[in-house]
Amino acid sequence: MTAKFLLPLICFFIFSNLQAQTETYNLAEVDTAPAIGDCADGDPKVCFENDLKLHITKTMNIAKLNMGIGTKAYAQFEISETGKVENIQVRSHDKKLTKETERILKKLNIQSPAMKDGVPVKMRHTVPVSFNKIII
C-alpha cells in the first residue's frame, strides 16, 4: 500500500521542482542583472541597460537598411540560466528592421546570467531599438 502512494509523491516533487526552475523573471525582480561587460557604474542593473544600449548601437548596420530617420523596433528576449539569448520576439513595421534587430540580439555576449537568491535564473527583457541614420 505504501508503494502506491510513494510513486505519485515522487512524481509530484519532481514536477514541482522542474516548474520552479523554469520561472522567468524581469529585471526588477532579479537581485543581479546579467553581465554584458565590465560594470563601472557599480549597479549591475544600470550596467546591463547601458551595456545593452551600447551593444545595439555598435552592432547595428544602419547603412544596409535604407530606412527613414526615427524608425523603431521593439524586441523582447530571454537570457537563460546559462547566459544564452533565447526566444527573441520583434515587433516592427518592416521585415528588414525585424531581421536586423534579431541579428543584433543574437550577437549579444552574456558573460553571466541574472541571479536571484544566489541562483542563476532566466530573465525576460524588452528593449526598443531605434534606427536613426547619421547625417553628416
C-alpha positions in Angstrom: 0.0 0.0 0.0 2.9 2.4 0.7 4.3 1.9 -2.8 1.0 3.2 -4.3 1.4 6.5 -2.6 5.2 6.8 -2.9 5.3 6.9 -6.8 2.8 9.8 -7.1 4.5 11.6 -4.3 7.9 11.3 -6.0 6.4 12.5 -9.3 4.8 15.5 -7.6 8.2 16.6 -6.2 10.0 16.1 -9.5 7.4 18.1 -11.5 7.2 20.8 -8.8 11.0 21.2 -8.9 11.0 21.4 -12.7 8.3 24.1 -12.7 10.3 26.2 -10.1 13.4 26.0 -12.3 11.7 27.4 -15.4 10.3 30.5 -13.8 11.1 33.7 -15.8 11.9 37.0 -14.1 12.2 40.5 -15.3 15.0 43.0 -14.5 13.2 44.5 -11.5 12.7 41.0 -9.9 16.3 39.7 -10.1 19.0 40.5 -7.5 21.8 40.8 -10.0 21.3 41.6 -13.7 23.1 39.7 -16.4 26.6 40.9 -17.2 27.4 42.0 -20.7 30.6 44.0 -20.0 32.6 45.2 -17.0 30.4 47.1 -14.6 32.0 50.6 -14.0 28.8 52.2 -12.5 28.5 49.8 -9.6 24.8 49.0 -10.1 24.6 45.8 -12.2 21.1 46.7 -13.4 22.2 50.1 -14.7 25.3 48.5 -16.3 23.1 45.9 -18.0 20.9 48.6 -19.5 23.9 50.8 -20.6 25.9 47.9 -22.0 22.8 46.6 -23.9 22.3 50.1 -25.5 26.0 50.3 -26.4 25.9 46.8 -27.9 22.8 47.7 -30.0 24.4 50.9 -31.3 27.8 49.3 -32.1 26.3 46.2 -33.8 23.6 48.0 -35.8 24.2 48.1 -39.6 22.0 51.1 -40.4 23.6 51.6 -43.9 22.1 48.4 -45.4 18.6 49.1 -44.1 18.0 52.3 -46.1 15.2 53.3 -43.8 14.0 56.7 -42.7 15.1 58.6 -39.6 13.4 57.6 -36.4 12.2 54.1 -37.2 11.9 51.7 -34.3 11.5 48.1 -33.5 10.6 46.6 -30.1 12.3 43.4 -29.0 11.6 41.0 -26.2 14.1 38.3 -25.4 15.1 35.9 -22.7 18.5 35.3 -21.2 18.7 31.7 -19.9 20.2 30.4 -16.7 23.3 29.7 -18.7 23.5 33.1 -20.3 22.2 32.2 -23.7 19.9 34.7 -25.5 16.7 32.9 -26.5 13.1 33.4 -27.6 13.7 36.7 -29.5 10.4 38.3 -30.5 10.5 41.5 -32.5 7.6 43.9 -33.3 8.3 46.2 -36.2 6.6 47.7 -39.3 9.3 46.4 -41.6 10.8 42.9 -42.2 14.4 44.4 -42.6 14.2 46.0 -39.1 12.9 42.8 -37.6 15.8 40.8 -39.1 18.4 43.4 -38.1 17.1 43.5 -34.5 17.2 39.7 -34.3 20.8 39.7 -35.7 21.9 42.3 -33.1 20.4 40.4 -30.2 21.8 37.1 -31.3 25.3 38.6 -31.2 24.8 39.7 -27.6 27.6 38.1 -25.4 26.3 37.5 -21.9 29.1 36.9 -19.5 27.0 35.8 -16.6 23.2 35.3 -16.2 20.8 37.0 -13.9 20.9 35.9 -10.3 18.1 35.6 -7.7 18.8 34.4 -4.2 22.3 33.4 -5.3 21.0 31.1 -8.1 21.2 31.7 -11.9 17.7 32.4 -13.3 16.0 33.0 -16.6 15.2 36.6 -17.3 12.9 38.3 -19.9 13.7 41.8 -21.1 12.1 44.2 -23.5 14.1 46.9 -25.3 13.2 49.5 -28.0 15.7 49.6 -30.9 15.9 52.9 -32.7 17.2 53.0 -36.2 18.4 56.5 -36.9 20.5 57.5 -39.9 23.5 59.6 -39.1 23.5 62.6 -41.4 26.9 64.3 -41.9 
